[in-house]
Amino acid sequence: MDNSSSHVESRWRTQLRNRIIQASSLLEILLSGLVLIGLLLSAVPLIKWMPGLLFDGNEVEIRIFWSGALTS
């Protein structure tokens, strides 16, 4: 009886471990998707500023651009 009890507990632990692995994988995918969305949303204003900086940007505008780019 003791052997079958440990076998059931082992199976239960394996199932629990597998569920934890699945949940953590799903959470990792969800969080990386949120980070990607955040990066894309913060890049939109920087991309809009880029043409103006290339052709007629002064030093102050370039510093503001890099400040925004590096803090996003």
SULWO-V167624 format. One record per pair of residues at least 4 apart in sequence whose C-alpha atoms are under 6 Angstrom apart, sorted by the first residue. I is the first residue (numbers start at 1). J is the second residue. D is the distance in Angstrom with one decimal. If there is no record, write none. Layout:
i-><I;I>
j-><J;J>
d-><D;D>
//
This chain:
i-><6;13;52;52;53;57;63;66>
j-><10;17;56;57;57;61;67;70>
d-><6.0;6.0;5.8;6.0;4.0;5.9;6.0;5.9>
//
